[in-house]
């Protein structure tokens, strides 16, 4: 394992401010970046917290819950980081091929999808692979868990949209699509979902499973994010972010966010406004203040940071209430130190033994279960 490196403090020293969230960005340069977001009266500061070079290939996905961060890569591994203990937590090996998507469901499970066509369901308690589902004949391009945790959607390069019953881990519904979809996402209320194919975003109603409208973007869509039950932020292979109303399918606002294509979007609510985070190939992470009630008002740039890397994925880590108190205390301690010192203590290396017992692979078209032995048991059998 590789230790998380100390991050240098930015030139602007932050005082009397508390961290709001932490942004986690992945890059083509194999590095994961962590930036704490500090809310100021006039502008916000993104303060370097850590960098990590645990992967041996470019990052392809990142996800976070209130305890862990997971990063996926073209090196076929998922790296885990414990934000409570601020240590590396281990690495998950099961996929053959690029990790294409990662998503936590609450504090209990992590779902991963890969180029091998598998969707894996991991327990965050012992980090066991509870189920390994052969989800698609081609790659798994994207997955999304319903807010209830009972259903998941996935799209792949076999031109299918699949609905999964997470209670029993079986395919509940298969829908053929005309082309390969590359993004799928549930709405916050779970009453609808959207499917992205190139520059089109199809909006589906959950009850009828039919397309109720289609959004057309000027370029191929690279990232989407629901800001409310109806407002959808869309970024593509250009410098703009567009906000669409999924009920009317109309673009209610657009603005130039970066100098090159926008690769990732995330958001969080704060007080009476929404904060949209955008990451780009130009190396910048930017925070935008949006008034969803008055979309005619231009977005306000709250803060930005140049990572000097080509960014391609983004996640937001928000600590639990106990962790938030600890983070604030740490921030106050850091603020009292000299600005030339390191911004945070070194991230500890923590070797954790992860389980790799028998995994059941379920073929959606065949009820027969095939048991796959772990590498350890294979070695014992060969002896």
C-alpha positions as CSV (number, residue, x, y, z in Angstrom):
1,X,0.0,0.0,0.0
2,X,1.0,3.6,-0.5
3,X,0.7,6.2,2.2
4,X,-1.4,9.2,1.7
5,X,0.9,12.1,1.1
6,X,0.8,15.3,3.1
7,X,-0.8,18.1,1.1
8,X,0.7,21.5,1.2
9,X,-1.3,24.4,2.4
10,X,-2.6,26.8,-0.2
11,X,-1.1,30.3,-0.4
12,X,-4.3,31.8,1.1
13,X,-4.3,30.9,4.8
14,X,-7.8,30.2,6.2
15,X,-8.8,31.4,9.6
16,X,-12.0,31.2,11.7
17,X,-13.8,28.9,9.2
18,X,-15.2,25.5,9.5
19,X,-15.1,22.8,6.9
20,X,-18.4,22.1,5.1
21,X,-17.6,19.0,3.1
22,X,-14.7,17.3,1.5
23,X,-14.3,16.9,-2.3
24,X,-12.7,13.8,-3.6
25,X,-11.5,13.8,-7.2
26,X,-9.9,11.2,-9.4
27,X,-7.6,11.8,-12.3
28,X,-6.0,10.3,-15.4
29,X,-2.7,10.7,-13.6
30,X,-3.6,7.8,-11.2
31,X,-3.9,10.3,-8.3
32,X,-6.9,10.8,-6.0
33,X,-7.2,14.3,-4.5
34,X,-8.9,15.4,-1.3
35,X,-9.9,19.1,-0.7
36,X,-11.7,20.4,2.4
37,X,-14.3,23.1,1.6
38,X,-14.3,26.1,4.0
39,X,-17.2,28.5,3.9
40,X,-16.1,32.1,4.0
41,X,-18.2,35.3,4.1
42,X,-17.2,36.5,0.6
43,X,-15.7,33.4,-1.0
44,X,-15.1,29.8,-0.1
45,X,-11.7,28.1,0.0
46,X,-10.8,24.6,-1.2
47,X,-7.9,23.5,1.0
48,X,-5.7,20.6,0.0
49,X,-6.1,17.8,2.5
50,X,-4.4,14.8,0.9
51,X,-3.2,13.2,-2.3
52,X,-3.0,9.5,-2.9
53,X,-1.2,7.4,-5.5
54,X,-2.4,3.9,-4.7
55,X,-3.5,3.0,-8.2
56,X,-1.3,1.9,-11.0
57,X,-3.6,3.2,-13.7
58,X,-6.0,6.1,-14.3
59,X,-8.9,6.4,-11.9
60,X,-12.4,5.7,-13.4
61,X,-14.8,6.0,-10.5
62,X,-15.0,7.4,-6.9
63,X,-17.7,7.1,-4.3
64,X,-18.1,8.1,-0.6
65,X,-20.4,7.5,2.4
66,X,-20.0,9.0,5.8
67,X,-17.1,6.7,6.8
68,X,-15.3,5.4,3.7
69,X,-14.1,6.5,0.3
70,X,-13.8,4.0,-2.5
71,X,-11.8,4.6,-5.7
72,X,-11.9,2.4,-8.8
73,X,-9.4,2.3,-11.6
74,X,-8.3,0.8,-14.9
75,X,-5.9,-1.4,-12.8
76,X,-8.9,-3.6,-11.9
77,X,-8.8,-2.7,-8.2
78,X,-11.0,-0.8,-5.7
79,X,-9.0,1.1,-3.1
80,X,-10.6,1.8,0.3
81,X,-9.9,4.7,2.6
82,X,-11.2,5.1,6.2
83,X,-11.9,8.8,6.8
84,X,-12.6,8.3,10.5
85,X,-9.1,6.9,11.2
86,X,-7.6,8.7,8.2
87,X,-5.9,5.6,7.0
88,X,-5.8,3.3,4.0
89,X,-8.3,0.5,4.7
90,X,-7.5,-2.1,2.0
91,X,-8.0,-3.1,-1.6
92,X,-10.8,-5.1,-3.2
93,X,-9.9,-7.7,-5.9
94,X,-12.7,-9.3,-7.8
95,X,-13.3,-7.6,-11.1
96,X,-11.4,-8.4,-14.3
97,X,-11.1,-5.2,-16.2
98,X,-11.7,-1.5,-15.5
99,X,-13.9,-0.5,-12.5
100,X,-16.5,1.5,-14.4
101,X,-18.9,2.6,-11.5
102,X,-19.1,2.6,-7.8
103,X,-22.0,3.6,-5.5
104,X,-22.5,3.3,-1.7
105,X,-25.9,2.5,-0.3
106,X,-26.0,4.1,3.1
107,X,-23.4,2.8,5.6
108,X,-24.0,-0.9,4.8
109,X,-23.2,-1.7,1.2
110,X,-21.0,-0.8,-1.8
111,X,-21.9,-1.7,-5.3
112,X,-19.3,-1.9,-8.1
113,X,-19.6,-2.5,-11.8
114,X,-16.9,-3.3,-14.3
115,X,-15.9,-4.1,-17.8
116,X,-16.2,-7.8,-17.0
117,X,-20.0,-7.4,-16.9
118,X,-20.2,-8.0,-13.2
119,X,-22.0,-6.1,-10.5
120,X,-20.6,-6.9,-7.0
121,X,-22.4,-6.2,-3.8
122,X,-19.9,-5.6,-0.9
123,X,-20.6,-5.5,2.8
124,X,-18.9,-2.5,4.4
125,X,-18.8,-4.3,7.8
126,X,-16.2,-7.0,6.8
127,X,-15.8,-6.0,3.2
128,X,-17.0,-9.4,1.9
129,X,-18.4,-9.7,-1.6
130,X,-21.9,-10.8,-0.8
131,X,-23.0,-11.3,-4.4
132,X,-21.4,-11.2,-7.8
133,X,-24.0,-10.9,-10.5
134,X,-23.3,-11.4,-14.2
135,X,-25.3,-8.3,-15.1
136,X,-24.5,-7.7,-18.7
137,X,-23.0,-9.6,-21.7
138,X,-20.8,-6.6,-22.3
139,X,-19.4,-3.9,-19.9
140,X,-21.4,-2.5,-17.0
141,X,-21.3,1.2,-17.9
142,X,-23.3,2.7,-15.0
143,X,-25.5,1.7,-12.1
144,X,-27.8,3.5,-9.7
145,X,-29.4,2.4,-6.4
146,X,-33.0,3.4,-5.7
147,X,-33.4,5.6,-2.6
148,X,-35.2,2.7,-0.9
149,X,-32.2,0.4,-1.4
150,X,-34.5,-2.3,-2.8
151,X,-33.9,-1.8,-6.5
152,X,-30.9,-0.9,-8.7
153,X,-30.6,0.0,-12.3
154,X,-27.7,-0.8,-14.6
155,X,-26.9,-0.2,-18.3
156,X,-24.2,-1.9,-20.3
157,X,-22.7,-2.3,-23.8
158,X,-25.2,-5.1,-24.6
159,X,-27.8,-2.4,-25.3
160,X,-29.9,-3.3,-22.3
161,X,-31.3,-1.5,-19.3
162,X,-31.7,-3.9,-16.3
163,X,-33.7,-3.5,-13.1
164,X,-32.3,-5.5,-10.1
165,X,-34.1,-6.7,-7.0
166,X,-31.4,-6.1,-4.4
167,X,-33.3,-8.1,-1.8
168,X,-32.6,-11.4,-3.7
169,X,-30.0,-10.2,-6.1
170,X,-31.9,-11.2,-9.2
171,X,-32.9,-9.5,-12.4
172,X,-36.4,-8.1,-12.1
173,X,-36.8,-6.5,-15.5
174,X,-34.9,-6.2,-18.8
175,X,-35.4,-3.5,-21.3
176,X,-33.7,-3.3,-24.7
177,X,-32.5,0.1,-25.8
178,X,-31.6,1.1,-29.4
179,X,-28.0,2.1,-28.6
180,X,-25.5,1.6,-25.8
181,X,-26.5,3.7,-22.8
182,X,-23.6,5.0,-20.7
183,X,-25.3,6.6,-17.7
184,X,-28.3,5.7,-15.6
185,X,-29.6,7.7,-12.5
186,X,-32.5,7.6,-10.1
187,X,-34.2,10.8,-9.1
188,X,-34.0,11.8,-5.4
189,X,-37.6,10.8,-4.8
190,X,-37.2,7.5,-6.7
191,X,-40.3,8.2,-8.9
192,X,-38.4,8.5,-12.1
193,X,-35.0,7.7,-13.6
194,X,-32.9,9.0,-16.5
195,X,-30.9,7.1,-19.1
196,X,-28.2,8.8,-21.1
197,X,-27.3,7.7,-24.7
198,X,-24.7,9.9,-26.3
199,X,-26.2,13.4,-26.3
200,X,-29.7,12.4,-25.3
201,X,-31.2,12.0,-21.9
202,X,-34.4,9.8,-21.7
203,X,-36.7,10.4,-18.7
204,X,-38.6,7.3,-17.5
205,X,-41.6,7.1,-15.2
206,X,-41.1,4.4,-12.6
207,X,-44.8,3.3,-12.5
208,X,-45.1,2.9,-16.2
209,X,-41.5,2.2,-17.2
210,X,-42.1,4.4,-20.2
211,X,-40.2,7.4,-21.6
212,X,-42.0,10.6,-20.7
213,X,-39.6,13.0,-22.4
214,X,-36.2,13.4,-23.9
215,X,-33.5,16.0,-23.2
216,X,-31.2,16.9,-26.0
217,X,-27.7,18.3,-25.2
218,X,-25.4,20.0,-27.7
219,X,-22.6,17.5,-27.0
220,X,-22.1,14.0,-25.7
221,X,-23.2,13.9,-22.1
222,X,-20.4,13.1,-19.6
223,X,-22.1,13.6,-16.3
224,X,-25.5,14.3,-14.8
225,X,-26.8,15.2,-11.3
226,X,-30.3,15.8,-9.9
227,X,-30.3,19.1,-8.0
228,X,-34.0,18.6,-6.9
229,X,-36.8,16.3,-7.8
230,X,-37.1,17.9,-11.2
231,X,-34.0,20.0,-11.9
232,X,-31.2,18.0,-13.6
233,X,-27.7,19.4,-14.2
234,X,-26.1,18.1,-17.4
235,X,-22.4,18.4,-18.4
236,X,-21.0,17.2,-21.7
237,X,-18.0,17.4,-24.0
238,X,-17.9,21.2,-23.9
239,X,-17.3,23.9,-21.3
240,X,-20.9,24.4,-20.3
241,X,-23.2,23.1,-17.6
242,X,-26.9,23.2,-18.4
243,X,-29.9,22.9,-16.0
244,X,-32.9,21.1,-17.4
245,X,-36.4,20.8,-16.0
246,X,-37.2,17.1,-16.4
247,X,-41.0,17.7,-16.3
248,X,-40.9,20.1,-19.3
249,X,-37.5,18.8,-20.7
250,X,-36.6,22.5,-21.3
251,X,-33.2,24.0,-20.6
252,X,-33.9,26.6,-17.9
253,X,-30.3,27.9,-17.6
254,X,-26.8,27.3,-19.0
255,X,-23.4,28.8,-18.1
256,X,-19.8,28.3,-19.0
257,X,-18.1,26.4,-16.1
258,X,-14.7,25.5,-17.4
259,X,-12.2,26.1,-20.3
260,X,-12.4,22.5,-21.5
261,X,-15.0,19.7,-21.2
262,X,-16.7,19.1,-17.9
263,X,-16.1,15.5,-16.7
264,X,-18.0,15.3,-13.4
265,X,-20.7,16.9,-11.4
266,X,-21.8,16.6,-7.7
267,X,-24.0,18.7,-5.5
268,X,-25.1,19.3,-1.9
269,X,-27.7,21.4,-0.2
270,X,-26.7,24.2,2.2
271,X,-29.1,26.5,4.1
272,X,-31.4,27.9,1.4
273,X,-29.4,27.2,-1.7
274,X,-27.7,24.4,-3.7
275,X,-24.0,24.1,-4.2
276,X,-22.9,22.5,-7.5
277,X,-19.4,21.1,-7.8
278,X,-17.8,20.6,-11.2
279,X,-14.6,19.0,-12.3
280,X,-12.9,19.3,-15.6
281,X,-10.0,18.1,-17.8
282,X,-8.6,21.6,-17.3
283,X,-7.6,20.6,-13.7
284,X,-10.0,22.8,-11.9
285,X,-12.7,21.9,-9.3
286,X,-15.2,24.7,-9.0
287,X,-18.1,25.4,-6.6
288,X,-21.2,27.2,-7.8
289,X,-24.1,28.7,-5.8
290,X,-27.4,28.0,-7.4
291,X,-30.8,29.4,-6.5
292,X,-33.2,26.7,-7.7
293,X,-36.2,29.0,-7.0
294,X,-34.8,31.8,-9.2
295,X,-33.0,30.0,-12.0
296,X,-32.9,33.2,-13.9
297,X,-30.2,34.4,-11.5
298,X,-26.7,33.7,-12.7
299,X,-24.8,31.1,-10.7
300,X,-22.2,32.5,-8.3
301,X,-18.7,31.1,-8.3
302,X,-18.0,30.4,-4.6
303,X,-14.5,29.0,-5.0
304,X,-12.1,27.0,-7.1
305,X,-8.8,25.2,-7.0
306,X,-6.4,24.0,-9.7
307,X,-5.3,20.4,-9.1
308,X,-3.0,20.6,-12.3
309,X,-4.3,17.1,-13.2
310,X,-6.8,15.9,-15.8
311,X,-9.9,15.2,-13.6
312,X,-12.5,12.6,-14.6
313,X,-14.5,11.7,-11.5
314,X,-15.8,13.4,-8.4
315,X,-17.5,12.6,-5.1
316,X,-18.5,14.5,-1.9
317,X,-17.7,13.2,1.5
318,X,-19.8,14.5,4.4
319,X,-18.9,13.2,7.9
320,X,-21.4,12.0,10.4
321,X,-22.2,14.3,13.4
322,X,-19.4,12.8,15.6
323,X,-16.9,12.9,12.8
324,X,-17.9,16.5,11.9
325,X,-17.1,17.6,15.5
326,X,-13.6,15.9,15.2
327,X,-13.0,17.5,11.8
328,X,-13.9,21.0,13.1
329,X,-11.5,20.5,16.1
330,X,-8.8,19.4,13.7
331,X,-9.5,22.4,11.5
332,X,-9.2,24.8,14.5
333,X,-5.9,23.2,15.5
334,X,-4.6,23.5,11.9
335,X,-5.7,27.2,11.8
336,X,-3.6,28.0,14.9
337,X,-0.4,26.6,13.3
338,X,2.0,28.4,11.0
339,X,0.8,28.5,7.3
340,X,4.1,27.0,6.1
341,X,3.5,23.7,8.0
342,X,1.7,20.7,6.6
343,X,-2.0,21.0,6.3
344,X,-2.8,17.7,8.0
345,X,-1.1,14.9,9.8
346,X,0.2,12.0,7.7
347,X,-2.5,9.5,6.8
348,X,-1.7,6.3,8.6
349,X,-1.1,3.0,6.8
350,X,-3.5,0.4,8.1
351,X,-3.3,-3.1,6.7
352,X,-6.7,-4.7,6.9
353,X,-7.3,-8.3,5.9
354,X,-10.3,-8.4,3.6
355,X,-12.3,-11.5,3.2
356,X,-12.2,-13.4,-0.1
357,X,-14.4,-16.4,0.6
358,X,-16.7,-18.2,-1.8
359,X,-18.8,-15.9,-4.0
360,X,-22.0,-16.9,-5.7
361,X,-22.3,-15.8,-9.3
362,X,-25.8,-15.6,-10.5
363,X,-26.6,-15.7,-14.2
364,X,-29.7,-13.5,-14.8
365,X,-30.9,-15.9,-17.6
366,X,-30.1,-19.1,-15.6
367,X,-31.1,-20.0,-12.1
368,X,-28.1,-22.3,-11.7
369,X,-25.5,-21.0,-9.2
370,X,-21.8,-21.5,-9.8
371,X,-19.5,-21.3,-6.8
372,X,-16.2,-19.6,-7.4
373,X,-13.3,-20.4,-5.0
374,X,-11.1,-17.7,-3.6
375,X,-7.4,-17.6,-4.6
376,X,-6.4,-18.9,-1.2
377,X,-8.6,-22.0,-1.4
378,X,-7.5,-22.7,-5.0
379,X,-3.9,-22.7,-3.7
380,X,-4.8,-25.1,-1.0
381,X,-6.6,-27.4,-3.4
382,X,-3.7,-27.4,-5.9
383,X,-1.3,-28.5,-3.1
